[in-house]
Amino acid sequence: MNSVTVRVPAKVNLQLAVGPLRDDGYHDLVNVFHAVSIFDEVTATAETGMSVRVEGESADQVPEDDDNLAIQAALALARHAGRSYGVNLIIRKSIPVAGGMAGGSADAAAALVACNELWGLGLPMDDLLEIAADLGSDVPFALLGGTAVGTGRGERLTPLEVAGTFHWVFALADGGLSTATVYAECDRMREAMGEKVAWPRAGESLLAALRDGDARALGAELTNDLQPAAVMLRRSLARTLDAGREQGALGSLVSGSGPTCAFLAESEIHAGELAASLKSAGVARDLIIAHGPVPGPTVV
């Protein structure tokens, strides 16, 4: 086998509860991940060295050297296997770059799956998840897909029972937001307000809404502790979120560290109507209609 192509989805955080800052600089999180039908594709082709090329949406904003998380994933997999391997990775972007939808983590997960197949390693999912956890907090979920609760830094995952399909509209913003910058702003705002930060817990009403497939109940429970910081850093997001609520979204929130805003719709038809209304309102660079949950990386 000379080449393997893997399709991998974006994610939205249905709940992102951020605990106190730890001594190691991270936060304990409760992160309800939900994979949605916006996909990158990663093609792995055998070669002597390690290289990466990025194509598609905002490709010029993605590094094509060892800073690329997909290359780091391939190198980590080779080290785990105890062998010297080479690969050329071609990443075709549709997931927003630096948009709070884990595009880089998705590409890393796709690279793990593609290289595991290309190199004939046959490693089980547990091994890949262990490697993924060392690459970044969102990479294990990107490997798993579906809907799951992440704890710790987000890397310890428990798959969730979900009934039916949920329909979404994603409002893309100009430019990205740095995850580290948003977390730092969250810490600054909490300190400035003297906020006593509670230990994070998954919302029982949110989990029940997922089990019941109740979009209206889910919309009422969407929360993101990073949202105030993202809005502080990008004030235009407040207008985007307000517009979604005014146009009839069941729920709205900033996805992850932003700046992408997610709006929950009642149905596929409602999602189309909501996207059209938001386009007319002029509150986003672009709008994407998607659904979830969807599976994790798939060889195509």
Secondary structure, DSSP 4 states (H G I P E B T S, - for coil): --EEEEEEEEEEEEEEEEEEEPTTS-EEEEEEEEEEEEEEEEEEEE-SSEEEEEEETTGGGS--STTSHHHHHHHHHHHHHTS---EEEEEEE-SPTTSSS-HHHHHHHHHHHHHHHHTT----HHHHHHHHHHH-TTHHHHHHBSEEEEETTTTEEEE----S-EEEEEEE-SS---HHHHHHHHHHHHHHTT--PPPP---HHHHHHHHHT-HHHHHHH-EETTHHHHHHH-THHHHHHHHHHHTT-SEEEE-TTSS-EEEEESSHHHHHHHHHHHHHHT--SEEEEEEE--BS-EE-
